[in-house]
Amino acid sequence: MRHPSHRNFGPAAIGLYLLAIMTATGAQAAEHGRLPATGGALSFQGAAGGGIVPMAVLAGLSTDPGSDWVLGGSLLTLSDFDLATLSFAASFDNRVEVSLTRQRFGIDFDLPPGLPGQIDQNILGAKLRLAGDLIFGGLPQISAGLQYQRVEDFELAQALGARDRDGVDLYVNATRLFLNGPWQRNFLVNAGLRASRANATGLLGFGGDRHSNYRLLGEASAALFFNPQWAFGLEYRQQPANLDGIAASDWADAFLAWFPNRHASLVLAYTDFGSLAGRSGQRGLFLSFSLDP
Amino acid sequence: MRLLQPALLALLVIGPACTGTHRADRLYADLGGSTGVAGLVDAVVAELHSDPRIRHLFAETDDAWFKARLNEQICKIAGGGCDYTGLDMAAAHSGMDLSEAQFNYFVEDARRAMTRAGIRIGAQNRLLARLARMRAEVVHQ
């Protein structure tokens, strides 16, 4: 079994996209005038939000007119798996977000011969703010997004009964920050619906021998800010059971987020993924960072 | 830890229900009364003048006049019983075409000033929630 650190982390792909997006949009003239922390973190699939659930907020702090970009990454360790991600996301006029993510999923137990112990996935995401605002006015911020995902190492997914190595997720999120929430603290609420065929967010392919069509999945998160820099929150993300005989638990975590300034965020979470790829009791720690130069 | 799902549900349902349920008019006292608000206003104006992103907007401002109006405004919305004698917010910002970013920088400076003035987070959030309602009359006028 190869260890994640033994292979190159696809920096060329991310670097090229980064360069293309930066030059295409002239992001050097960017105004990023949103309030601190209102770009959230970069989730493990690249879209702005929390750790495992995206939100309606767009990456960075772009206001209209302006653009901003963010670099993020995360590490997740579970009992029998680990996941490393690297993401780049940019937002324009606080209206559109694009993101690119490379994931490396490591399997930390012996697999039958011929199945690689490492699964790479690429995710290209886009999100559009449809209406409302995170903080101001009568309507919460509402955004719709899509993710095109492709698994490079499909052998394990196929062996478990997955149909396809690529797929598209569609999602809608509504997010609101109440300035004067419980205990007179800023309080964030986020709820979303996702149409997806992804098994374990695509790490185990798309569709399956038990169910292969799109399913509607719910996800939600909430966070309480002790002060403008520190928040505690919870996330929940429903998972479909598409693979015959393979239990798929919903994912949940409790997190602590730190926004030391306008340029950085750090999230530490305790995760409970339950049964994943036929292995039960998958709990662990999740750590993510984002940098907004 | 199957507690996470019910805990999140509780937070999602109870959280928003608790918002804004504060003892409305203790805010003025929590800001420190007339002394506290005067100190806060001084701190806000000092922050605005030292913020390179928006200080040009206040370069021509008569500080004594501006502080008096800001004091009345905060006193009024915090339940201190003052009358606000200035222009309404839309008229006061008419023709300035302030951007969302400039409004946010003001909020950020106000937050920093409140911290510097020793105002507790809870009172900061209550005041900001009330100021936030004026945003539509300030931005893009």
Chai-1 contact restraints between the chains, C-beta under 6 A:
chainA,res_idxA,chainB,res_idxB,connection_type,confidence,min_distance_angstrom,max_distance_angstrom,comment,restraint_id
A,E31,B,A101,contact,1.0,0.0,6.0,A-B,restraint_1
A,G33,B,A101,contact,1.0,0.0,6.0,A-B,restraint_2
A,G33,B,N104,contact,1.0,0.0,6.0,A-B,restraint_3
A,R34,B,N104,contact,1.0,0.0,6.0,A-B,restraint_4
A,L35,B,N104,contact,1.0,0.0,6.0,A-B,restraint_5
A,T63,B,E100,contact,1.0,0.0,6.0,A-B,restraint_6
A,T63,B,A101,contact,1.0,0.0,6.0,A-B,restraint_7
A,F136,B,A132,contact,1.0,0.0,6.0,A-B,restraint_8
A,F136,B,R135,contact,1.0,0.0,6.0,A-B,restraint_9
A,F178,B,T19,contact,1.0,0.0,6.0,A-B,restraint_10
A,L179,B,N125,contact,1.0,0.0,6.0,A-B,restraint_11
A,L179,B,L128,contact,1.0,0.0,6.0,A-B,restraint_12
A,L179,B,A129,contact,1.0,0.0,6.0,A-B,restraint_13
A,L179,B,A132,contact,1.0,0.0,6.0,A-B,restraint_14
A,N180,B,G20,contact,1.0,0.0,6.0,A-B,restraint_15
A,N180,B,N125,contact,1.0,0.0,6.0,A-B,restraint_16
A,N180,B,R126,contact,1.0,0.0,6.0,A-B,restraint_17
A,N180,B,A129,contact,1.0,0.0,6.0,A-B,restraint_18
A,G181,B,T19,contact,1.0,0.0,6.0,A-B,restraint_19
A,P182,B,G15,contact,1.0,0.0,6.0,A-B,restraint_20
A,P182,B,C18,contact,1.0,0.0,6.0,A-B,restraint_21
A,Q184,B,G122,contact,1.0,0.0,6.0,A-B,restraint_22
A,Q184,B,N125,contact,1.0,0.0,6.0,A-B,restraint_23
A,Q184,B,R126,contact,1.0,0.0,6.0,A-B,restraint_24
A,F187,B,G15,contact,1.0,0.0,6.0,A-B,restraint_25
A,V189,B,L12,contact,1.0,0.0,6.0,A-B,restraint_26
A,V189,B,P16,contact,1.0,0.0,6.0,A-B,restraint_27
A,A220,B,L12,contact,1.0,0.0,6.0,A-B,restraint_28
A,A222,B,L11,contact,1.0,0.0,6.0,A-B,restraint_29
A,A222,B,L12,contact,1.0,0.0,6.0,A-B,restraint_30
A,N227,B,I121,contact,1.0,0.0,6.0,A-B,restraint_31
A,L234,B,L4,contact,1.0,0.0,6.0,A-B,restraint_32
A,L234,B,A7,contact,1.0,0.0,6.0,A-B,restraint_33
A,L234,B,L8,contact,1.0,0.0,6.0,A-B,restraint_34
A,Y236,B,Q5,contact,1.0,0.0,6.0,A-B,restraint_35
A,Y236,B,L8,contact,1.0,0.0,6.0,A-B,restraint_36
A,A252,B,L4,contact,1.0,0.0,6.0,A-B,restraint_37
A,D272,B,M1,contact,1.0,0.0,6.0,A-B,restraint_38
